[in-house]
Amino acid sequence: TIDHLRVLALDDDDWHYVYPLHGLGDVLSHQGHYSEALDALRRALAIQEAKLGGMVALGIEIRWTLGRTMIEDPSSGLAERDEGLEHVCASRAYYESHQEPGSVHIIDQFLQRVAMRCNEPPAAPASPDSSTSTPAENGANSP
């Protein structure tokens, strides 16, 4: 979106942008706009770490959202998924150490759901004639 591009184009790394960038990245991720989501989330994390320090609650929440998005993005390669898994696991460890079982449970459910995804090769880009392929060719029988 234009607003998304305006915020990302700002040169000012004011810490006030961390919350909106995180929210924007989360919404874009849920809508399947992974590339744009990753841009916003990476910028939010960079500002947060530079201005507020590393392992504070907001940074952990950004890491969780960034990691989840990296793993769910069908175009992510194995290296990106590994990085995403590192973010997710760091978030889980933080929540566990701060006795937040609800957050730990959510992350555990996510990890169970995507366990096989973390080791799959990246999805091939859709071809223009993919609408004529069979369900099996489109992965309909995949777990």
N, C-alpha and C positions, 0 to 999 in steps of 0.2 A: 504494500500500500504506500501511498505518497507520504503519509504520516510516519510510517515505518522508516522510509528512506531519509526523511528529514531528521529524525532522531539519531539514526546511525551516522549521518553525515556531519553531525555537530563535532567540532574539534574539542569542545569543552568536555572534559571527563569529570564533570561535577558528580559527586556521589548521589545527588538527588535523582539522577537518571537510572540508577541501579534498579529501583523498584519497577518503574515503567518498562524498562527493557526486559526485566525478568518476566513480568506479566505478559508483555507482547510476545516474547519467545514461547511462553507456555501456551498461549492461545494459538499461535501459528503452528506449533507442534501438534496440538490436538486437531487442528484443521488439515493436517497433512502437508503443510508448507515447510518442510524440514530445513531446506537451505536457508530460508529467511529466518526461521526460528533459531538455527544455529548461529547465524550472524548476531542476532540480538542477544542471545544467551552468552556467547563468548565475550561480547563487549561488556555486558553486565558483570560477568565474572572478573574481567580485567580491571574494570573500574573499582569494583568492590575490593579486590585484593590490593590494588594500589592505594586506595583511599582509606579503607577500613581494616585491612589486615586479612589474614588467611582463613582460619577455621572458626569464624563466627557464624551464628545461626543463619544469617542471610546467605552467606557464602555456601553453606552446606545445602540450603534449599536450591540455590542456583546450580550447584554441582549435581544434585539429584535430577533436576529438570534437564540440564545439559546432557548428562549421561543417558537418561532415558531416551531423549531425542536422538542421540547418536546411535543408540542400539536399534531404535525403531525405524530409522531412516533406511528405506530399502536400497538406497544407493551407497550407503556406508560400506567401506571396505573393512577387512579384518582389523587393520590398525586403528581405524576410527572406533570400531566396536570395542576393541581392547581398551582404548582411552575412555570410552563411555562407561565400560564396566568398572574401571578404576574410580571414576567419579561416583558411580552408584555405590560401590563398596565403601568408599570413604564416607559417604553420607550415612550409610547403614551403621558403620562403626561409631560415628558421632552420635547418632540417635540412640544406639544401644548404650553407649557410655553415659548419656544424659537421661537414661531410663525413660525413653519415649517408645514404649512397646507398640503403640498404634502405628507410628512411622516405620518401625522395624518390620512389622507385619506387612504393611503395604509394599515395602521394598522386597521382602521375601516372596510375596505373591508375584510381583513383577518378574523377579529373577527366575522363578519357576516357569512362568509363561514364556519367557524369551530364551530359556537355556539353550535350546537347539539353534535359535537364530544367531547366537553369538559365534557359532562355528561355521555357519554357512557362507559360501562365497557371495559377493555382492550380486544383487539382482541385475539382470541384463536390462538395458533401456528398452522400453516398449517400442516395437516396430510399428510402422504405419498400418501394416496388415494384421496386427495382433488380434483384431476383432474376429478374424476368421479361424483362429486356432481353436483346438478342442479344449475342454475344461482341464484335461490331464496335462496338456501342454502349458496351460496357464497356472499350473500348480494347485488345482482344485483338490487333488488327492493328498496334498502335503499336510503334515501335522500343523 
